[in-house]
Amino acid sequence: MTLRNTASAYGSIAKLLHWTIVVLIIAQFWLGYSADDLPNGIAKLKLLATHKSIGMTVLMLALVRIGWRLANPVPPPPATTPQWQVLAARISHLTLYLLLLLQPVTGWIMSSARNFPVSYFGWFQWPDLVSPSDELHERFEDIHHLLAEALLVVAVVHAAAALYHHFWVKDDVLRRMLPFARPGRPS
């Protein structure tokens, strides 16, 4: 297993970043929906504080992931992949990266506009991005929820495409991103 990407597989750094972000995004959806179901109070505030901290972690990891991807060319698609699928994959990856950046930033703006601090696991507080404003809070709350729905849709399509390649096309597209799989070997 190599740290860097190769022509046939993603390296261990790319895999670690990918799967860590996947797990954190799943946790974010659970935390966000759980907080929505709670009445205002200390339990909700604690859940939202964790949601914010994980959101900022996703933002930082997404920036690292983008930097790593720019420095480490990704394995090319299989030669048999139709050009429209190559284009769709590029668009979906770009969309995912954009959403991974915009989602936490909109949450950060939303909290700043509500005058709620964005703490990082209680270690330090991120600076406010905007001045308090009920109108701005409402606008960014809507945007944050809309982006969450978009992220869910794009992530499901992304996962479905990987499963399609694995089970239908039977190529290495999924296998080369799995943590312990080796491309070219049946799973």
Sequence and secondary structure as in RCSB ss.txt:
>XXXX:A:sequence
MTLRNTASAYGSIAKLLHWTIVVLIIAQFWLGYSADDLPNGIAKLKLLATHKSIGMTVLMLALVRIGWRLANPVP
PPPATTPQWQVLAARISHLTLYLLLLLQPVTGWIMSSARNFPVSYFGWFQWPDLVSPSDELHERFEDIHHLLAEA
LLVVAVVHAAAALYHHFWVKDDVLRRMLPFARPGRPS
>XXXX:A:secstr
  SS  SSS  HHHHHHHHHHHHHHHHHHHHHHHHHHS SSHHHHHHHHHHHHHHHHHHHHHHHHHHHHHHS   
   TTS HHHHHHHHHHHHHHHHHHHHHHHHHHHHHHHHT  EEETTTEEE  SS   HHHHHHHHHHHHHHHHH
HHHHHHHHHHHHHHIIIII  STTGGGSSS  TTS  
